[in-house]
């Protein structure tokens, strides 16, 4: 009898807790742009760097039956870099073929604003240690259909290094 009473109490407590969780306010998740926003960038963009270190063109090409977007930064120059964006379930995966000689792999993560797409470091090719210099995160801010800001955060010695900010203006 005592055992049955305890079970009844535990079942009642579980029911109350479940009801409380169901009616509790849920944290709002900001839904930012997704892979389709990157596909809409197909074409050529003018690259501006406020620091004047990189200028030129950035090309976006949708490829592989619409499953990948290839970004080519400053094509044909000694500092040319390629970044490939692909779907990974509900996320977007990134591999950046960097002029530093490594290949950081990033994955999309929650964003602070509805017009942003943010990526964080997951792993890297040709990187012996995460203390070596590499690109560690990337944020796209879609200002409008013809203007995008990119913020690339580097890491050195395991700590945030220089933040490189580019503005892109659609050419075609």
JOSULZI-V564124 format. One record per residue. RES is the residue in three letters. SS is DSSP state (hx for helix, st for strand, lp for the rest). PHI is phi in radians with two decimals (* if undefined). Layout:
# JOSULZI-V564124
RES/SS/PHI  RES/SS/PHI
This chain:
# JOSULZI-V564124
UNK/lp/*  UNK/hx/-1.06  UNK/hx/-1.11  UNK/hx/-1.12  UNK/hx/-1.13  UNK/hx/-1.12  UNK/hx/-1.09  UNK/hx/-1.06  UNK/hx/-1.12  UNK/hx/-1.13  UNK/hx/-1.13  UNK/hx/-1.12  UNK/hx/-1.09  UNK/hx/-1.11  UNK/hx/-1.13  UNK/hx/-1.12  UNK/hx/-1.11  UNK/hx/-1.10  UNK/hx/-1.13  UNK/hx/-1.14  UNK/hx/-1.17  UNK/hx/-1.20  UNK/hx/-1.71  UNK/lp/-1.21  UNK/lp/-1.10  UNK/lp/-1.62  UNK/lp/-1.12  UNK/lp/-1.39  UNK/lp/-1.71  UNK/lp/-1.34  UNK/lp/-1.64  UNK/lp/-1.57  UNK/lp/-1.05  UNK/lp/-2.22  UNK/hx/-0.99  UNK/hx/-1.08  UNK/hx/-1.11  UNK/hx/-1.21  UNK/hx/-1.07  UNK/lp/-1.22  UNK/lp/-1.47  UNK/lp/-0.86  UNK/st/2.26  UNK/st/-1.86  UNK/st/-2.27  UNK/st/-1.45  UNK/st/-1.74  UNK/st/-2.16  UNK/st/-2.06  UNK/lp/-0.95  UNK/lp/-1.45  UNK/lp/1.35  UNK/lp/-1.39  UNK/lp/-2.38  UNK/lp/-2.42  UNK/st/2.36  UNK/st/-2.11  UNK/st/-2.17  UNK/st/-1.93  UNK/st/-2.07  UNK/st/-2.27  UNK/st/-1.48  UNK/st/-2.46  UNK/lp/0.91  UNK/lp/0.99  UNK/lp/1.43  UNK/lp/-1.72  UNK/st/-2.52  UNK/st/-2.13  UNK/st/-1.84  UNK/st/-1.82  UNK/st/-2.03  UNK/st/-1.64  UNK/lp/0.84  UNK/lp/-1.00  UNK/lp/1.40  UNK/lp/-1.83  UNK/lp/-1.10  UNK/lp/-1.79  UNK/lp/-1.01  UNK/st/-2.36  UNK/st/-2.15  UNK/st/-2.25  UNK/st/-2.00  UNK/st/-1.95  UNK/st/-2.44  UNK/st/-1.25  UNK/st/-2.47  UNK/lp/1.14  UNK/lp/-1.50  UNK/st/-1.84  UNK/st/-2.11  UNK/st/-1.73  UNK/st/-2.31  UNK/st/-2.16  UNK/st/-1.87  UNK/st/-1.58  UNK/lp/-1.47  UNK/lp/-1.15  UNK/lp/-1.31  UNK/lp/1.63  UNK/lp/-2.05  UNK/st/-2.29  UNK/st/-1.14  UNK/st/-1.89  UNK/st/-2.10  UNK/st/-2.34  UNK/st/-1.10  UNK/st/-2.52  UNK/lp/-0.94  UNK/lp/-2.09  UNK/lp/-1.38  UNK/lp/-2.40  UNK/lp/-1.17  UNK/lp/-1.77  UNK/st/-2.07  UNK/st/-2.25  UNK/st/-2.08  UNK/st/-2.25  UNK/st/-2.09  UNK/st/-1.03  UNK/st/-2.05  UNK/st/-2.87  UNK/st/-2.75  UNK/st/-1.57  UNK/lp/0.97  UNK/lp/-2.32  UNK/lp/-1.23  UNK/lp/-2.63  UNK/lp/-1.19  UNK/lp/-1.40  UNK/lp/-1.27  UNK/lp/-1.02  UNK/st/-2.86  UNK/st/-1.40  UNK/st/-1.95  UNK/st/-2.71  UNK/st/-2.56  UNK/st/-2.22  UNK/st/-1.69  UNK/st/-2.07  UNK/st/-1.51  UNK/st/-1.28  UNK/st/-2.89  UNK/lp/-1.11  UNK/lp/-2.08  UNK/st/-2.46  UNK/st/-2.36  UNK/st/-1.92  UNK/st/-2.01  UNK/st/-2.14  UNK/st/-1.79  UNK/st/-1.77  UNK/st/-1.57  UNK/st/-2.22  UNK/st/-2.47  UNK/lp/0.96  UNK/lp/1.31  UNK/st/-2.25  UNK/st/-0.98  UNK/st/-1.89  UNK/st/-1.26  UNK/st/-1.70  UNK/st/-1.84  UNK/st/-2.01  UNK/st/-2.09  UNK/st/-1.97  UNK/st/-2.02  UNK/st/-2.15  UNK/st/-1.06  UNK/lp/-1.75  UNK/lp/-2.32
